[in-house]
């Protein structure tokens, strides 16, 4: 008996230990490799005024031809243009006449990949931005100005067939601001809405906005018109502010300018709930610029403006913004220009959230415009870069950039008088590529755009594996047929015993299947009640004596 007790105790202890021991975790399945995307859509929330024209540029960046359809979202709903076929390496310009440039467009492609870019050609200024590869449920844009003389707008484009509702949260140098008037903004299906931020949040020199989409998905883009009042001098012109669907721990720019007649500054937004600490790095830094490039704090839900003057030896330089405490931010770079002839302009660009080894820069040209492609290497190793374009000189095919170095090429060297030049940048190390365009006419026509990384048109190289959940039913199960049993109503025999007998014809008859009808069932119930009553009478009646 004692031995049996010891055995039982040992078995119980082993069971307890086994129950408390952590189970070995199932190793995660390896990602599944996938090839480049073979179809996609670009979304362009056009923001031109009714009297302004524009230009949509679609460039093929793959090895195969692409079939492209441009959809215009007017007052009567989306309308498709005739399909276009674009050969590899070519670019097609689609004019947007006055009245049409204020309507958003989308670009569907199939076959070889393409990228899309659009610009405004105004009487006094221009603006340009790459189209977005996908809508999102959240957007962040920073660099707005709502002080006296300036106007800021947010454009929300809903390309889908259902209405969308969004809420705006403002980021200021003092922190986040939530306004009831900015809640529940309705953007109808297949339309774009222009929100005046100057009315919602006036007198802010550095304003950021987070768009929280409550229902649906949207594409967001900002616009700022700088116009100093009266005879005051200052930043003048219009910029487009691309928005980012997510913050990042780093942002890169290949083109900033700080020289006589020009100034550059950063607008950094922290949409998170804790303070962000960031550091700035520039190419060819000045020896005494260490204090200017030291750590900068960005309040939770707020913004900070950073002047980039007196930071680099070169008048044009690259910039990198790095979060050093793992708090992601959003960064835009703006710079203003005043030429020797008195022309004024301003431009803005959303940074690259990560360097890449392949970039596309559509929208460039050399017909009445001076285009420049800048490449910045923020890494610790030298990078070998090739700038690819039709007519490019051999010197473009092998540019060497030192660590934290920058280089550039002038588009006029690829041919004069060309309205559109499709440009790609390929590197053996991750870099940042950016395009600047400056008009040679009366209007300064200034704009800059960070390039489109290959990830946006190729898609990720792998995806998570798809697993079958054994608890899910994978096929429908047909219910078993139920057997119908006919009802035979009981009746009462002469001796008072309940004996089943066929129901009289007068009380109803079975249906075609032999099942009793409702009348028969009711009659049976009545008969049962009568029999029960008779039995009760016989039992309770006194016997004769």
C-alpha positions in Angstrom: 0.0 0.0 0.0 2.8 2.4 0.9 4.5 1.7 -2.4 1.2 2.4 -4.3 0.8 5.7 -2.4 4.4 6.8 -3.3 3.7 6.0 -7.0 0.5 8.0 -7.0 2.2 11.0 -5.4 5.1 10.9 -7.9 2.6 10.7 -10.8 0.6 13.7 -9.4 3.8 15.8 -8.9 4.9 15.1 -12.4 1.5 16.2 -13.7 1.6 19.4 -11.8 5.2 20.2 -13.0 4.1 19.4 -16.6 1.1 21.7 -16.3 3.2 24.5 -15.0 6.0 24.1 -17.5 5.7 26.6 -20.4 4.9 25.0 -23.7 7.4 25.4 -26.4 6.3 28.3 -28.7 5.6 27.4 -32.2 8.3 28.9 -34.4 7.0 31.6 -36.7 6.6 30.5 -40.3 9.1 31.9 -42.8 7.8 34.7 -45.0 6.7 33.8 -48.4 8.6 35.4 -51.3 6.6 37.1 -54.0 7.5 38.9 -57.2 6.9 42.5 -58.2 3.4 43.8 -58.5 1.8 43.5 -61.9 -1.0 46.0 -61.4 -1.7 49.0 -59.2 -3.3 52.4 -58.9 -2.0 55.9 -58.2 -4.2 58.6 -56.5 -3.7 62.3 -57.3 -5.7 64.8 -55.2 -5.4 67.7 -57.6 -5.7 71.1 -55.9 -5.5 73.6 -58.7 -7.9 76.6 -58.9 -10.7 76.7 -61.5 -8.7 79.0 -63.8 -5.4 77.0 -63.5 -4.2 74.2 -65.7 -2.0 71.3 -64.8 0.0 68.4 -66.1 -0.2 64.7 -65.2 3.0 62.7 -66.0 2.9 58.9 -66.1 6.3 57.2 -66.6 7.0 53.5 -67.2 9.8 52.3 -64.9 9.8 48.6 -65.6 11.1 46.3 -68.4 7.6 45.7 -69.9 5.1 48.0 -71.5 2.2 49.1 -69.3 -1.5 49.6 -70.0 -2.7 52.8 -68.2 -6.2 54.2 -67.6 -6.6 57.7 -66.2 -9.9 58.2 -64.3 -11.2 61.8 -63.6 -13.5 62.4 -60.7 -15.8 65.2 -61.8 -19.3 66.3 -60.7 -20.9 63.4 -62.6 -18.8 60.7 -61.0 -15.6 59.0 -62.2 -15.0 58.9 -65.9 -12.3 56.9 -67.6 -10.0 58.2 -70.4 -9.1 55.9 -73.3 -6.5 53.4 -72.2 -2.8 54.3 -73.0 0.1 52.0 -73.7 3.5 53.2 -72.4 6.7 51.6 -73.5 9.5 50.9 -71.0 11.5 54.0 -70.2 8.9 56.4 -71.8 6.8 59.0 -70.1 3.4 60.4 -71.2 2.1 63.8 -70.3 -1.7 64.2 -69.9 -2.7 67.8 -70.0 -5.3 68.9 -67.4 -7.1 72.0 -68.8 -8.5 74.8 -66.7 -11.4 73.4 -64.8 -10.1 69.8 -65.1 -7.0 70.4 -63.0 -9.1 71.0 -60.0 -10.6 67.5 -60.2 -8.7 64.6 -58.6 -7.6 61.8 -60.8 -6.4 58.2 -60.4 -4.1 56.2 -62.7 -4.7 52.4 -63.0 -1.9 50.4 -64.5 -1.4 46.8 -65.6 1.7 45.0 -66.9 4.9 46.9 -66.4 4.9 49.3 -63.5 4.5 53.0 -63.8 4.7 56.0 -61.5 2.5 59.1 -61.6 3.2 62.8 -60.8 1.2 66.0 -61.3 1.9 69.7 -61.2 0.0 73.0 -61.3 1.0 75.5 -63.9 -0.3 78.8 -62.5 0.1 82.3 -63.8 2.5 83.3 -61.0 3.6 80.1 -59.4 3.7 76.4 -59.7 3.4 73.4 -57.4 4.0 69.7 -57.9 3.8 66.4 -56.0 4.0 62.7 -56.6 0.7 60.8 -56.6 0.0 58.4 -53.7 0.2 54.6 -54.2 -2.7 53.9 -51.8 -5.3 55.5 -49.7 -5.0 55.3 -45.9 -7.0 55.6 -42.7 -4.5 58.1 -41.2 -2.4 60.9 -42.6 0.1 63.4 -41.2 1.1 66.7 -42.9 3.3 69.5 -41.4 4.5 72.9 -42.6 1.2 74.8 -42.7 1.2 78.5 -42.0 -2.1 80.4 -41.0 -0.6 83.8 -40.0 -1.8 87.0 -41.5 -1.3 87.0 -45.2 -0.9 83.3 -45.6 -3.6 80.6 -46.3 -3.4 76.9 -45.7 -5.7 74.2 -47.0 -6.1 70.5 -46.6 -7.4 68.5 -49.6 -9.1 65.1 -48.8 -9.8 62.8 -51.7 -12.2 59.9 -51.4 -11.9 57.7 -54.5 -14.3 55.0 -53.4 -18.1 54.5 -53.8 -19.0 55.0 -50.2 -18.8 58.3 -48.2 -16.0 58.8 -45.7 -15.9 60.7 -42.4 -12.7 62.1 -41.0 -11.5 64.0 -37.9 -8.6 66.6 -37.8 -6.2 66.9 -34.9 -3.9 69.9 -35.0 -0.2 69.9 -33.9 1.2 73.2 -32.7 4.5 74.3 -31.0 2.6 74.0 -27.7 1.2 70.5 -28.3 -2.0 69.0 -29.7 -5.3 70.9 -30.2 -8.6 69.1 -30.8 -11.6 71.2 -32.0 -15.2 70.1 -32.1 -15.6 72.0 -35.3 -12.9 69.8 -36.9 -14.7 66.5 -36.1 -16.9 64.5 -38.4 -15.8 66.0 -41.7 -17.8 64.3 -44.5 -16.1 63.5 -47.8 -18.7 62.2 -50.3 -18.0 59.2 -52.4 -15.8 59.9 -55.5 -15.1 63.5 -54.6 -12.5 65.8 -53.0 -13.1 68.3 -50.3 -11.0 71.4 -49.6 -10.8 72.4 -45.9 -9.6 75.9 -45.0 -7.2 75.5 -42.0 -6.9 79.3 -41.7 -10.5 79.4 -40.4 -10.1 76.3 -38.2 -6.8 77.2 -36.6 -5.6 80.8 -37.4 -2.4 82.5 -36.4 -0.1 79.5 -36.4 3.4 79.8 -37.9 4.2 76.1 -37.9 1.1 73.9 -38.0 0.8 70.2 -38.4 -2.4 68.2 -39.0 -3.3 64.5 -38.4 -6.2 63.2 -40.4 -8.0 60.3 -38.6 -10.4 58.6 -41.0 -13.4 57.3 -38.9 -15.1 55.5 -41.8 -13.6 54.6 -45.2 -10.1 55.6 -46.5 -8.8 58.8 -48.0 -5.9 60.5 -49.8 -4.7 63.7 -48.2 -2.5 66.6 -49.4 -1.8 70.0 -48.1 -1.4 73.4 -49.8 0.0 76.7 -48.4 -0.1 80.1 -50.1 2.4 82.5 -48.6 1.5 86.2 -49.3 3.0 88.8 -46.9 0.5 91.7 -46.3 1.1 95.1 -47.9 4.7 95.9 -48.9 6.2 93.6 -46.4 9.0 91.3 -47.6 9.1 87.6 -46.9 8.3 84.2 -48.2 6.0 84.4 -51.2 4.5 81.7 -53.4 2.6 78.4 -53.1 3.7 75.0 -52.0 2.1 71.6 -52.0 2.6 69.6 -48.8 2.5 65.8 -49.4 1.2 63.9 -46.4 2.6 60.7 -44.9 0.4 57.7 -43.8 2.7 57.0 -40.9 5.5 58.6 -38.9 9.1 57.3 -39.1 12.2 57.2 -37.0 14.2 58.9 -39.8 13.6 61.3 -42.7 16.0 62.2 -45.5 16.3 65.1 -48.0 18.7 65.4 -50.9 18.2 69.2 -51.5 18.3 72.1 -49.1 19.5 75.5 -49.9 20.9 78.2 -47.6 22.6 81.0 -49.5 22.1 84.6 -50.4 18.5 85.1 -51.5 17.4 81.8 -50.1 16.6 80.1 -46.8 15.6 76.6 -45.7 13.8 75.3 -42.6 12.4 72.0 -41.3 8.9 71.5 -39.9 8.9 68.4 -37.7 5.6 67.0 -36.3 5.4 64.5 -33.4 2.0 62.7 -33.6 2.8 60.5 -30.7 2.0 60.7 -27.0 5.5 61.2 -25.7 8.2 63.7 -26.4 10.5 63.0 -29.3 14.3 63.8 -29.3 15.7 64.3 -32.8 19.2 65.0 -34.2 20.0 66.7 -37.5 22.8 65.7 -39.9 23.8 67.6 -43.0 26.3 66.9 -45.8 29.5 68.9 -45.6 28.7 70.4 -42.1 30.4 73.6 -41.0 33.0 73.1 -38.3 31.1 75.4 -35.8 27.6 74.0 -36.6 27.7 71.4 -33.9 25.5 73.5 -31.6 23.0 74.1 -34.3 22.8 70.3 -35.1 22.5 69.2 -31.5 19.5 67.3 -30.1 16.1 69.0 -30.5 13.0 68.1 -28.5 9.6 67.9 -30.2 6.6 68.0 -27.8 4.1 65.2 -27.8 1.4 66.0 -30.3 3.3 69.1 -31.3 5.6 70.7 -33.9 9.0 72.4 -34.0 10.5 74.6 -36.7 14.3 74.3 -37.3 16.3 76.9 -39.3 18.9 75.3 -41.5 21.0 78.4 -42.1 24.7 78.3 -41.3 24.9 74.5 -41.1 26.8 73.4 -44.2 29.9 74.5 -46.1 28.0 74.1 -49.4 25.0 76.4 -50.4 23.1 73.2 -51.4 23.3 70.2 -49.1 21.5 67.0 -47.9 19.7 66.7 -44.6 18.8 63.8 -42.4 16.4 63.9 -39.4 16.9 61.0 -36.9 14.8 60.2 -33.8 17.2 59.2 -31.0 14.6 58.0 -28.5 12.5 55.7 -30.7 9.6 58.3 -30.9 8.6 58.5 -34.6 8.0 61.9 -36.3 7.1 63.4 -39.6 9.3 66.0 -41.4 8.9 68.4 -44.3 11.6 70.7 -45.6 10.7 74.1 -47.0 12.9 76.7 -48.7 12.3 80.1 -50.2 14.1 81.8 -53.1 14.6 85.3 -54.4 16.4 85.6 -57.6 18.6 88.5 -58.8 15.8 89.6 -61.0 13.5 89.9 -58.0 11.5 86.7 -58.7 10.2 85.0 -55.6 9.2 81.4 -54.9 8.9 78.8 -52.2 8.8 75.0 -52.3 8.3 72.1 -49.9 9.0 68.4 -49.9 8.0 65.5 -47.6 11.2 63.6 -46.7 12.0 60.0 -47.5 11.2 57.8 -44.5 14.1 55.5 -45.5 16.9 55.6 -48.0 16.5 53.2 -51.0 18.6 51.7 -53.8 16.2 52.6 -56.6 14.1 55.8 -57.2 11.9 57.2 -59.9 11.7 61.0 -60.5 8.9 61.8 -62.9 7.7 65.2 -64.0 11.1 66.7 -64.9 12.0 68.4 -68.2 14.3 70.9 -69.9 11.8 72.9 -72.0 11.7 76.3 -70.3 12.7 74.7 -67.0 16.0 74.0 -65.3 15.8 70.6 -63.7 18.3 69.2 -61.2 18.5 65.7 -59.7 20.3 65.6 -56.3 21.4 62.4 -54.6 22.3 62.2 -50.9 24.2 59.3 -49.2 23.3 59.4 -45.5 25.2 56.1 -44.8 28.6 55.3 -43.4 29.9 53.7 -46.6 30.6 55.2 -50.0 27.8 54.7 -52.6 28.1 54.2 -56.4 25.1 55.8 -58.2 23.8 55.7 -61.7 21.3 58.3 -63.0 19.3 56.7 -65.8 17.5 58.7 -68.5 17.2 58.8 -72.3 20.1 60.9 -73.7 22.0 60.9 -70.4 25.8 61.4 -70.8 28.1 58.6 -69.8 29.2 60.6 -66.7 25.8 59.9 -65.1 26.3 56.2 -65.0 28.8 56.1 -62.3 28.7 58.7 -59.6 30.6 58.1 -56.4 29.2 59.6 -53.2 31.3 59.5 -50.0 29.7 58.8 -46.6 27.3 61.7 -45.8 28.0 63.0 -49.2 25.9 64.5 -51.9 26.0 64.9 -55.7 23.8 66.2 -58.5 23.3 66.3 -62.3 21.6 68.9 -64.5 18.8 67.6 -66.8 19.8 70.0 -69.6 22.8 67.7 -70.1 20.4 65.0 -71.3 18.9 67.2 -74.0 17.5 70.7 -74.4 13.9 71.5 -75.1 12.5 68.3 -73.8 9.2 68.7 -72.0 9.5 65.5 -70.1 12.5 63.4 -69.1 11.9 60.2 -67.2 14.6 59.7 -64.6 15.6 56.7 -62.5 18.3 56.5 -59.8 19.9 53.2 -59.0 22.6 52.7 -56.3 24.6 49.9 -54.7 23.9 51.6 -51.3 20.7 53.1 -49.9 20.5 56.8 -50.8 17.9 59.6 -51.1 17.1 61.2 -54.5 15.3 64.5 -55.1 14.2 66.5 -58.1 14.1 70.3 -58.3 12.5 72.3 -61.1 12.9 76.0 -61.7 11.1 77.9 -64.5 13.2 80.2 -66.8 10.1 82.4 -67.6 8.6 85.3 -65.8 7.1 83.0 -63.1 9.7 81.3 -60.9 7.8 78.0 -61.2 9.7 76.5 -58.3 9.0 73.0 -56.9 10.9 70.1 -55.4 9.9 66.5 -54.8 11.7 63.6 -53.1 11.6 60.7 -55.5 9.3 57.7 -55.5 11.0 54.6 -54.0 10.8 51.2 -55.8 8.9 49.8 -52.9 5.9 51.9 -53.9 5.6 50.3 -57.4 7.1 46.9 -56.8 5.5 46.1 -53.5 7.2 44.1 -50.7 9.5 41.2 -51.6 7.7 38.9 -49.2 4.4 38.5 -47.4 3.4 36.6 -44.2 2.3 33.0 -44.8 -1.3 32.1 -45.0 -2.3 29.4 -42.5 -5.4 27.3 -42.2 -7.2 27.7 -38.9 -8.4 24.2 -38.0 -11.3 25.7 -35.9 -12.8 27.3 -39.0 -15.3 25.3 -41.1 -14.0 25.0 -44.6 -17.1 23.5 -46.2 -20.8 23.8 -45.7 -22.6 20.8 -44.0 -26.0 20.0 -45.4 -28.6 19.4 -42.6 -30.0 15.9 -42.2 -33.6 15.6 -43.5 -36.2 15.3 -40.7 -38.7 12.4 -40.8 -42.3 13.4 -40.5 -44.4 11.1 -38.3 -48.2 11.3 -38.9 -50.3 12.1 -35.8 -53.2 9.7 -34.9 -55.6 11.5 -32.5 -56.8 9.3 -29.6 -60.5 8.8 -28.9 -62.5 7.3 -26.1 -63.9 3.8 -26.1 -67.3 3.0 -24.7 -65.7 1.7 -21.5 -63.9 5.0 -20.9 -60.4 3.8 -21.8 -58.4 6.0 -24.2 -57.9 3.9 -27.3 -56.3 5.2 -30.5 -58.9 5.0 -33.3 -59.0 6.7 -36.7 -60.4 10.2 -36.6 -63.8 10.8 -38.0 -63.8 12.3 -41.4 -65.9 15.3 -40.2 -63.0 16.6 -38.1 -60.5 16.9 -40.9 -58.4 14.6 -43.0 -54.6 14.2 -43.4 -52.8 16.1 -46.1 -51.2 14.4 -49.0 -48.2 13.3 -47.0 -50.3 11.6 -44.3 -49.5 14.3 -41.7 -52.4 15.4 -39.5 -53.8 18.9 -40.2 -54.3 21.6 -37.6 -58.0 20.7 -37.3 -57.1 17.1 -36.5 -54.7 18.1 -33.8 -57.2 20.4 -32.2 -59.8 17.6 -32.2 -57.4 15.2 -30.6 -56.7 17.6 -27.8 -60.4 18.1 -27.2 -61.0 14.4 -27.1 -58.1 13.9 -24.6 -59.6 16.6 -22.4 -63.1 14.9 -22.5 -61.6 11.5 -21.7 -59.8 12.9 -18.7 -63.0 14.6 -17.5 -65.0 11.4 -17.7 -62.4 9.4 -15.8 -62.4 12.0 -13.1 -66.2 11.8 -12.8 -66.1 8.0 -12.5 -63.5 8.0 -9.7 -65.1 10.8 -7.7 -68.7 9.5 -7.8 -70.0 7.9 -4.6 -70.9 4.2 -4.7 -74.6 3.2 -4.1 -75.5 1.5 -1.0 
